[in-house]
Amino acid sequence: MTFTPAAKKTIADFLTDTAAKPSDFDLILTGDLGSVGSELLYELLLRENGIDISMVHKDCGLMIYDREKQDVHSGGSGCGCSGSVLCSHIINSMRVGKYKNILFIATGALMSPVSSLQGQTIPGIAHLVNIKKGV
């Protein structure tokens, strides 16, 4: 959940800078926010930016597991979820034409042993890539 503010800012900035709206995309895919982080993302984007992505958003951490059958609580975490889901399911879906325009927002922590040893916080970061088919 600590990455949610970074994802929110990155998505809001991209949409504002490009004058795009969520409906311009087949999918807005976040890295590993899980269910709690995804709900918080919707709330923050709507309250602070007037942006609703809930109809086109999916989270890799929620897509990789069956939460009804596996005890994963709010979903998966870590860069493995993002890479696994994007490079398999999402890219294959683009190949067959299910998706033509997606936003992929990878989230994570900016780890620095110096910062940690000095007692500083570990900032959450987000990187956005717009992936288009046939462009």
BALOBA-1460 file (C-alpha; in Angstrom, 3 decimals):
// residues 135
<rec num="1" residu="m" x="0.000" y="0.000" z="0.000"/>
<rec num="2" residu="t" x="2.971" y="2.321" z="0.436"/>
<rec num="3" residu="f" x="3.326" y="2.469" z="-3.348"/>
<rec num="4" residu="t" x="-0.216" y="3.706" z="-3.921"/>
<rec num="5" residu="p" x="0.590" y="7.441" z="-3.658"/>
<rec num="6" residu="a" x="3.401" y="7.032" z="-6.206"/>
<rec num="7" residu="a" x="1.096" y="5.161" z="-8.604"/>
<rec num="8" residu="k" x="-1.634" y="7.787" z="-8.100"/>
<rec num="9" residu="k" x="0.693" y="10.693" z="-8.864"/>
<rec num="10" residu="t" x="2.235" y="8.967" z="-11.876"/>
<rec num="11" residu="i" x="-1.153" y="8.092" z="-13.400"/>
<rec num="12" residu="a" x="-2.646" y="11.533" z="-12.712"/>
<rec num="13" residu="d" x="0.411" y="13.319" z="-14.126"/>
<rec num="14" residu="f" x="0.424" y="11.173" z="-17.273"/>
<rec num="15" residu="l" x="-3.288" y="11.680" z="-17.946"/>
<rec num="16" residu="t" x="-2.999" y="15.424" z="-17.329"/>
<rec num="17" residu="d" x="0.162" y="15.843" z="-19.415"/>
<rec num="18" residu="t" x="-1.245" y="13.899" z="-22.380"/>
<rec num="19" residu="a" x="-4.862" y="15.126" z="-22.067"/>
<rec num="20" residu="a" x="-5.888" y="11.459" z="-22.054"/>
<rec num="21" residu="k" x="-8.753" y="9.957" z="-20.110"/>
<rec num="22" residu="p" x="-9.043" y="6.477" z="-18.615"/>
<rec num="23" residu="s" x="-11.517" y="5.406" z="-21.294"/>
<rec num="24" residu="d" x="-8.799" y="5.957" z="-23.938"/>
<rec num="25" residu="f" x="-7.124" y="2.785" z="-22.660"/>
<rec num="26" residu="d" x="-8.177" y="-0.844" z="-22.855"/>
<rec num="27" residu="l" x="-6.384" y="-1.481" z="-19.572"/>
<rec num="28" residu="i" x="-4.604" y="0.437" z="-16.841"/>
<rec num="29" residu="l" x="-2.414" y="-2.131" z="-15.104"/>
<rec num="30" residu="t" x="-0.639" y="-1.540" z="-11.803"/>
<rec num="31" residu="g" x="2.201" y="-3.621" z="-10.450"/>
<rec num="32" residu="d" x="1.372" y="-4.953" z="-7.055"/>
<rec num="33" residu="l" x="-1.000" y="-2.752" z="-5.100"/>
<rec num="34" residu="g" x="-3.268" y="-5.642" z="-4.125"/>
<rec num="35" residu="s" x="-6.895" y="-5.108" z="-3.163"/>
<rec num="36" residu="v" x="-6.284" y="-2.580" z="-0.388"/>
<rec num="37" residu="g" x="-3.894" y="-0.494" z="-2.463"/>
<rec num="38" residu="s" x="-6.155" y="-0.633" z="-5.526"/>
<rec num="39" residu="e" x="-9.155" y="0.623" z="-3.561"/>
<rec num="40" residu="l" x="-7.029" y="3.386" z="-2.079"/>
<rec num="41" residu="l" x="-5.793" y="4.279" z="-5.572"/>
<rec num="42" residu="y" x="-9.391" y="4.699" z="-6.785"/>
<rec num="43" residu="e" x="-10.251" y="6.834" z="-3.777"/>
<rec num="44" residu="l" x="-7.195" y="9.109" z="-4.071"/>
<rec num="45" residu="l" x="-7.483" y="9.600" z="-7.838"/>
<rec num="46" residu="l" x="-11.169" y="10.441" z="-7.600"/>
<rec num="47" residu="r" x="-10.924" y="12.703" z="-4.560"/>
<rec num="48" residu="e" x="-7.738" y="14.575" z="-5.491"/>
<rec num="49" residu="n" x="-7.871" y="14.561" z="-9.302"/>
<rec num="50" residu="g" x="-11.456" y="13.765" z="-10.312"/>
<rec num="51" residu="i" x="-10.224" y="10.685" z="-12.205"/>
<rec num="52" residu="d" x="-12.040" y="7.333" z="-12.115"/>
<rec num="53" residu="i" x="-9.983" y="4.403" z="-13.440"/>
<rec num="54" residu="s" x="-11.988" y="1.649" z="-11.767"/>
<rec num="55" residu="m" x="-13.626" y="0.453" z="-14.992"/>
<rec num="56" residu="v" x="-10.310" y="-0.161" z="-16.804"/>
<rec num="57" residu="h" x="-7.930" y="-0.946" z="-13.929"/>
<rec num="58" residu="k" x="-6.456" y="-4.304" z="-12.979"/>
<rec num="59" residu="d" x="-3.639" y="-5.101" z="-10.583"/>
<rec num="60" residu="c" x="-0.999" y="-7.749" z="-11.331"/>
<rec num="61" residu="g" x="-0.922" y="-8.805" z="-7.684"/>
<rec num="62" residu="l" x="-4.626" y="-9.609" z="-7.862"/>
<rec num="63" residu="m" x="-4.505" y="-11.245" z="-11.294"/>
<rec num="64" residu="i" x="-1.789" y="-13.777" z="-10.557"/>
<rec num="65" residu="y" x="-3.609" y="-15.601" z="-7.735"/>
<rec num="66" residu="d" x="-7.072" y="-17.039" z="-7.159"/>
<rec num="67" residu="r" x="-7.981" y="-15.239" z="-3.935"/>
<rec num="68" residu="e" x="-10.961" y="-17.542" z="-3.370"/>
<rec num="69" residu="k" x="-8.806" y="-20.685" z="-3.404"/>
<rec num="70" residu="q" x="-5.434" y="-19.408" z="-2.180"/>
<rec num="71" residu="d" x="-4.657" y="-17.714" z="1.124"/>
<rec num="72" residu="v" x="-2.975" y="-14.616" z="-0.302"/>
<rec num="73" residu="h" x="-5.024" y="-12.036" z="1.622"/>
<rec num="74" residu="s" x="-5.098" y="-8.849" z="-0.481"/>
<rec num="75" residu="g" x="-3.127" y="-10.237" z="-3.454"/>
<rec num="76" residu="g" x="0.459" y="-10.802" z="-4.465"/>
<rec num="77" residu="s" x="3.337" y="-8.420" z="-4.125"/>
<rec num="78" residu="g" x="6.768" y="-7.916" z="-5.548"/>
<rec num="79" residu="c" x="8.184" y="-7.302" z="-8.975"/>
<rec num="80" residu="g" x="7.563" y="-10.932" z="-9.916"/>
<rec num="81" residu="c" x="3.822" y="-10.317" z="-10.235"/>
<rec num="82" residu="s" x="4.296" y="-7.381" z="-12.598"/>
<rec num="83" residu="g" x="6.784" y="-9.104" z="-14.866"/>
<rec num="84" residu="s" x="4.933" y="-12.417" z="-14.896"/>
<rec num="85" residu="v" x="1.523" y="-10.971" z="-15.712"/>
<rec num="86" residu="l" x="2.733" y="-8.404" z="-18.264"/>
<rec num="87" residu="c" x="5.085" y="-10.730" z="-20.152"/>
<rec num="88" residu="s" x="2.624" y="-13.603" z="-20.333"/>
<rec num="89" residu="h" x="-1.087" y="-12.868" z="-20.101"/>
<rec num="90" residu="i" x="-1.092" y="-9.195" z="-21.131"/>
<rec num="91" residu="i" x="1.351" y="-9.393" z="-24.045"/>
<rec num="92" residu="n" x="-0.378" y="-12.543" z="-25.335"/>
<rec num="93" residu="s" x="-3.745" y="-10.755" z="-25.073"/>
<rec num="94" residu="m" x="-2.306" y="-7.874" z="-27.099"/>
<rec num="95" residu="r" x="-1.039" y="-10.279" z="-29.754"/>
<rec num="96" residu="v" x="-4.545" y="-11.655" z="-30.311"/>
<rec num="97" residu="g" x="-6.108" y="-8.194" z="-30.338"/>
<rec num="98" residu="k" x="-7.831" y="-8.119" z="-26.948"/>
<rec num="99" residu="y" x="-5.831" y="-5.037" z="-25.941"/>
<rec num="100" residu="k" x="-4.480" y="-2.326" z="-28.219"/>
<rec num="101" residu="n" x="-3.552" y="0.433" z="-25.777"/>
<rec num="102" residu="i" x="-2.543" y="-0.123" z="-22.166"/>
<rec num="103" residu="l" x="-0.865" y="1.800" z="-19.392"/>
<rec num="104" residu="f" x="1.467" y="-0.303" z="-17.298"/>
<rec num="105" residu="i" x="2.504" y="1.198" z="-13.966"/>
<rec num="106" residu="a" x="5.193" y="-0.762" z="-12.157"/>
<rec num="107" residu="t" x="5.519" y="0.082" z="-8.484"/>
<rec num="108" residu="g" x="8.258" y="-0.595" z="-5.992"/>
<rec num="109" residu="a" x="10.613" y="0.720" z="-3.368"/>
<rec num="110" residu="l" x="13.670" y="2.843" z="-3.968"/>
<rec num="111" residu="m" x="16.019" y="0.805" z="-1.816"/>
<rec num="112" residu="s" x="19.172" y="2.443" z="-0.540"/>
<rec num="113" residu="p" x="21.293" y="0.824" z="2.170"/>
<rec num="114" residu="v" x="22.665" y="4.255" z="3.098"/>
<rec num="115" residu="s" x="19.187" y="5.722" z="3.624"/>
<rec num="116" residu="s" x="18.076" y="2.728" z="5.677"/>
<rec num="117" residu="l" x="21.188" y="2.804" z="7.853"/>
<rec num="118" residu="q" x="20.611" y="6.512" z="8.456"/>
<rec num="119" residu="g" x="17.054" y="5.801" z="9.601"/>
<rec num="120" residu="q" x="15.433" y="7.492" z="6.609"/>
<rec num="121" residu="t" x="12.228" y="6.253" z="5.026"/>
<rec num="122" residu="i" x="12.159" y="4.090" z="1.916"/>
<rec num="123" residu="p" x="10.225" y="5.957" z="-0.797"/>
<rec num="124" residu="g" x="7.662" y="4.218" z="-2.981"/>
<rec num="125" residu="i" x="8.154" y="4.775" z="-6.707"/>
<rec num="126" residu="a" x="6.161" y="4.150" z="-9.870"/>
<rec num="127" residu="h" x="7.179" y="3.952" z="-13.521"/>
<rec num="128" residu="l" x="4.589" y="4.215" z="-16.290"/>
<rec num="129" residu="v" x="4.876" y="2.762" z="-19.781"/>
<rec num="130" residu="n" x="2.214" y="3.244" z="-22.453"/>
<rec num="131" residu="i" x="2.179" y="0.115" z="-24.619"/>
<rec num="132" residu="k" x="0.347" y="0.277" z="-27.951"/>
<rec num="133" residu="k" x="-0.198" y="-2.454" z="-30.488"/>
<rec num="134" residu="g" x="0.650" y="-1.700" z="-34.102"/>
<rec num="135" residu="v" x="2.000" y="1.799" z="-33.553"/>
